[in-house]
Amino acid sequence: MQTHFTPEQLEDPGTARANEILRACVHCGFCTATCPTYVTLGDELDSPRGRIYLMKDMLENERVPDPKTVKHIDRCLSCLACMTTCPSGVHYMHLVDHARAYIEEHYDRPWHDRALRWMLARILPYPGRFRLALLAARIVRPFRGLMPDARLKAMLDMAPRRLPPVSRNDDPGTHAPEGPRRKRVALMTGCAQRALNTDINDATLRLLTRLGCEVVVAEGAGCCGALTHHMGKTSESHATAAKNVRAWAREIEGEGLDAIVINTSGCGTTVKDYGHMFRGTELEAEAAQVAQRARDVSELLEELMPEAEVAAPQPAREGIAGTDAVTRGGARAPEALTVAYHAACSLQHGQKVKMAPKALLKAAGYAVVEPADSHLCCGSAGTYNLMQPEISAKLKARKVKTLEAKSPDVIATGNIGCMMQIGGATGIPVVHTVELLDWATGGPRPRALTTE
């Protein structure tokens, strides 16, 4: 794509990066076939190619964003399926993030939009505040029909019927390995996940220490910054991310870290991009070190649970023959379950981690199936299901239908947002992949699978 940015404009690093990305686009349109909003709405401006034209015009001409441009960019999920599909390597993520920051700075949103975004930015990244908000939502839920805004109704719908207990494992500290230490890793405990589902971090800690990891929950680490970053609130997101960089850099410079383990894939995509976020700043070197060590939990588990001798697979409901579970590093499925694996967009598209979770589940003895159109987003996408509830609901219905078509015993995924989105729309239990692997290596049965 031809661009016409001036030399003065290109002095800004964000604009210079946008120029590089725009020039890589060849208008081929391959991205439209895998874009969830284009597939759902059929509007060219709700495709990556259409949005690229809108962003180019806005940035190149330094226009005050108009409502039409903002609407179509707001409708983007940032699922990054377009980056998986693009034959030209267009880094759409950096482009749309820069455009959102530009909109946040130059566009005067209606007061109710500003209020909603302010509230989400002040609540979701803070586990204590989030838990209080969820408690309030349970009280207000009976009056849902009186809510004037579909987005407020979506917030009430998202609140779980029961809040999980507070986990002390999220507190800063060091968890010793069982047996000789193989690796020293930091665990990112996150923010929203600590309010919505404490079982995930608990299962991760049990599994990693069982496999010989010394696990550090670093003092000062918290929210990755993704929630505010994708709203264009750059100063807030970078301030949050900087705390993580400093916290983990202290551990790297101290006793060292082999990896920074992340079990929420939306956070993982952001942390792996810290080197870009802090380019040209005093934290550039430390951020690059952190990004280099960031690993999705499934990536690390592939190293810690190497392939063992494969026996005949354990039987599943669909008639798979054999009596012994396939094992990987001693893992053995306690029950013959069929697991539908939902690939979170941030994991398969953002981090390009596609095979590891499925391979681990299969090797542990579970029968793994995948839904049709597994590349399409479930509609969660951070705060998307709260800010774009109508489109999100359509994507959720499509995803749930394809998952239920596989008749699984359980659905597994690697992202808390997907778990909340899908779990609220189906009677099939939804768990994190790490919960099933923890169970297969001696941990407790996942709470979602426990009949009450």
Residue pairs with C-beta under 8 A, 6 or more apart in sequence:
1 22
1 23
1 24
1 25
1 26
1 27
1 52
1 56
2 23
3 19
3 22
3 23
3 56
3 60
4 60
5 15
5 19
5 59
5 60
9 15
9 60
9 62
10 16
10 19
13 279
13 280
14 98
14 101
15 59
15 98
17 94
17 95
17 98
18 55
18 59
18 94
18 95
18 98
18 99
21 90
21 91
21 92
21 94
21 95
22 52
22 55
22 56
22 95
24 88
24 89
24 90
24 91
25 49
25 52
25 88
25 90
26 88
27 49
28 87
28 88
29 47
29 49
30 85
30 86
30 87
31 47
31 48
31 49
31 81
31 82
31 85
31 86
31 90
31 92
32 38
32 44
32 47
32 48
32 49
33 39
33 85
34 81
34 82
34 84
34 85
34 375
34 376
35 46
35 47
35 48
35 81
35 82
36 77
36 79
36 81
36 376
36 377
36 379
36 395
37 46
37 47
37 75
37 76
37 77
37 391
38 44
38 46
38 47
38 48
38 50
39 376
40 391
40 394
40 395
40 398
41 75
41 391
43 50
43 72
44 50
45 51
45 53
45 54
45 68
45 72
46 72
46 75
46 76
48 76
48 82
48 86
48 90
48 92
50 72
51 72
51 73
51 76
51 96
52 90
52 92
52 95
54 68
54 69
54 72
54 73
55 69
55 73
55 95
55 96
55 99
57 63
57 69
58 65
58 69
58 99
58 102
59 98
59 99
59 102
64 106
64 107
65 102
65 103
65 106
65 107
69 103
70 103
70 107
70 109
73 96
73 99
73 100
73 103
74 387
74 388
75 388
75 391
76 96
77 345
77 377
77 379
77 381
77 384
78 93
78 96
78 97
78 230
78 381
78 382
78 384
79 345
79 346
79 349
79 377
79 381
80 92
80 93
80 269
80 345
80 346
80 349
80 350
81 345
81 349
81 375
81 376
81 377
82 90
82 92
83 90
83 91
83 92
83 93
83 349
83 350
84 348
84 349
84 352
84 375
86 92
93 269
93 273
93 350
94 276
97 229
97 230
97 232
100 230
100 231
100 232
101 232
101 234
102 232
103 232
104 231
104 232
104 233
104 234
105 232
109 117
112 149
116 151
116 386
116 387
117 231
117 233
117 387
120 227
120 231
120 383
120 386
120 387
121 227
121 228
121 231
121 233
121 236
122 129
123 129
123 130
123 133
124 130
124 191
124 192
124 227
124 383
125 191
125 192
125 222
125 223
125 225
125 227
125 228
125 240
126 191
126 223
127 170
127 191
127 192
127 194
127 195
130 191
130 192
130 195
130 196
131 163
131 166
131 195
134 159
134 160
134 163
134 195
134 196
135 163
137 155
137 156
137 158
137 159
138 159
138 161
140 156
141 156
141 159
144 153
144 156
144 157
147 153
147 156
150 389
150 390
151 386
151 387
151 389
153 389
154 385
154 386
154 389
154 392
155 386
157 424
158 385
158 386
158 420
158 424
160 196
160 420
163 195
164 196
164 197
164 198
164 199
165 198
166 198
167 194
167 198
167 201
167 202
169 175
169 189
169 198
169 201
169 202
169 205
169 217
170 189
170 194
170 198
170 201
170 217
171 217
172 217
172 218
172 219
172 220
173 216
173 217
174 214
174 215
174 216
174 217
175 205
175 208
175 209
175 214
175 215
175 216
175 217
176 209
176 214
177 209
177 211
177 212
177 213
177 214
177 215
178 209
178 210
178 212
179 212
180 212
181 212
181 213
181 214
182 211
182 212
182 213
182 304
183 212
183 213
183 214
183 258
183 259
183 300
183 304
184 213
184 214
184 216
184 255
184 256
184 257
184 258
185 208
185 213
185 214
185 215
185 216
185 257
185 258
185 259
185 260
185 261
185 300
186 215
186 216
186 217
186 218
186 221
186 248
186 251
186 257
186 259
186 260
186 261
187 201
187 204
187 205
187 208
187 215
187 216
187 217
187 261
187 263
188 221
188 224
188 244
188 260
188 261
188 262
188 263
188 264
188 267
188 271
189 201
189 217
189 221
189 222
190 201
190 222
190 223
190 224
190 263
190 264
190 267
190 416
191 222
191 223
191 224
191 227
192 227
192 416
192 417
193 200
193 201
193 263
193 264
193 416
194 201
196 416
196 420
197 416
197 419
197 432
199 432
199 435
199 446
199 447
200 263
200 264
200 416
200 432
200 434
200 435
201 263
203 432
203 434
203 435
203 437
203 438
203 443
203 446
204 261
204 263
204 297
204 434
204 438
205 215
206 438
206 443
207 301
207 434
207 437
207 438
207 441
207 443
208 215
208 261
208 297
208 300
208 304
209 215
210 438
210 441
210 442
210 443
211 301
211 304
211 305
211 329
211 441
212 304
213 304
215 261
216 251
216 257
218 247
218 248
218 250
218 251
219 247
220 243
220 244
220 246
220 247
220 250
221 243
221 244
221 247
221 248
222 240
222 243
222 244
223 240
224 240
224 241
224 244
224 262
224 267
224 270
224 271
225 236
225 237
225 238
225 239
225 240
225 241
225 244
225 270
225 277
226 237
226 266
226 267
226 269
226 270
226 382
227 237
227 382
227 383
228 236
228 237
228 240
229 237
229 238
229 241
229 270
229 277
230 382
230 383
231 383
238 277
238 278
241 270
241 271
241 274
241 277
241 278
241 287
242 278
242 283
244 271
244 274
244 290
245 274
245 278
245 283
245 286
245 287
245 290
246 283
246 286
248 257
248 260
248 290
248 293
249 286
249 289
249 290
251 257
252 289
252 290
252 293
257 293
258 293
259 293
259 294
259 295
259 300
260 271
260 290
260 293
260 294
260 295
261 295
261 296
261 297
261 300
262 268
262 271
262 294
262 295
262 296
262 297
263 296
263 297
263 414
263 432
263 434
264 414
264 415
264 416
264 417
265 296
265 344
265 346
265 347
265 350
265 351
265 353
265 414
265 415
266 344
266 346
266 350
266 382
266 415
266 416
266 417
268 294
268 295
268 296
268 346
268 347
268 350
268 351
269 346
269 347
269 350
269 351
270 277
271 290
271 291
271 294
272 291
272 294
272 351
273 291
274 287
274 288
274 290
274 291
274 294
275 284
275 287
275 288
275 291
275 292
277 287
278 284
278 286
278 287
278 288
281 287
296 347
296 351
296 353
296 356
296 414
297 414
297 433
297 434
298 347
298 353
298 356
298 357
298 360
298 414
298 433
298 434
299 353
299 356
301 356
301 360
301 434
301 437
302 356
302 359
302 360
304 329
305 328
305 329
305 330
305 331
305 360
305 363
305 437
306 328
306 329
307 328
307 363
308 327
308 328
308 329
308 330
308 363
309 327
310 326
310 327
310 363
311 322
311 324
311 325
311 326
311 327
312 321
312 322
312 323
312 324
313 320
313 321
313 322
313 324
313 325
313 326
313 365
313 367
314 320
314 322
314 323
314 324
314 325
314 326
314 333
314 336
314 365
315 321
315 322
315 323
315 336
316 336
316 337
316 338
316 366
316 367
317 336
317 338
317 367
317 407
317 409
318 338
318 367
320 367
325 331
325 332
325 333
325 364
325 365
325 440
326 362
326 363
326 364
326 365
327 363
327 364
327 365
328 360
328 363
328 364
329 441
330 441
331 360
331 363
331 364
331 365
331 437
331 440
331 441
332 364
332 365
332 440
332 441
333 364
333 365
333 366
333 436
333 440
334 439
334 440
334 445
336 365
336 367
337 366
337 367
337 408
337 409
337 410
338 366
338 367
338 368
338 369
338 406
338 407
338 408
338 409
338 410
339 361
339 366
339 367
339 368
339 369
339 408
339 409
339 410
339 411
339 412
339 436
340 368
340 369
340 370
340 371
340 403
340 406
340 408
340 410
340 411
340 412
340 428
341 357
341 358
341 361
341 368
341 369
341 370
341 411
341 412
341 413
341 433
342 371
342 374
342 378
342 399
342 403
342 411
342 412
342 413
342 418
342 422
343 354
343 357
343 370
343 374
343 375
343 413
344 413
344 414
344 415
344 417
344 418
345 377
345 378
345 381
346 415
347 353
347 354
347 357
347 414
347 415
348 354
348 374
348 375
349 375
357 412
357 414
357 433
358 368
358 370
360 433
360 437
361 368
361 412
361 433
361 436
361 437
362 368
364 436
364 437
364 440
364 441
365 440
366 436
366 440
369 406
369 408
370 406
371 399
371 402
371 403
371 405
371 406
372 402
372 405
373 398
373 402
374 402
376 395
376 398
376 399
377 395
377 399
378 395
378 396
378 399
378 418
378 421
378 422
379 385
379 391
379 392
379 393
379 394
379 395
379 396
379 399
379 421
380 392
380 396
380 415
380 417
380 418
380 420
380 421
381 392
381 417
382 417
384 391
384 392
385 392
385 396
385 417
385 421
392 421
396 421
396 422
396 425
397 425
399 421
399 422
400 422
400 425
400 426
403 411
403 422
403 426
403 428
404 426
404 428
408 428
409 428
409 429
410 428
410 429
410 430
410 431
410 436
410 446
410 448
410 449
411 422
411 423
411 426
411 428
411 429
411 430
411 431
412 430
412 431
412 432
412 433
412 435
412 436
413 419
413 422
413 430
413 432
413 433
414 432
414 433
414 434
416 432
419 430
419 431
419 432
422 430
423 429
423 430
423 448
429 446
429 448
429 449
430 448
431 446
431 448
431 449
435 443
435 446
435 448
436 446
438 444
439 445
439 446
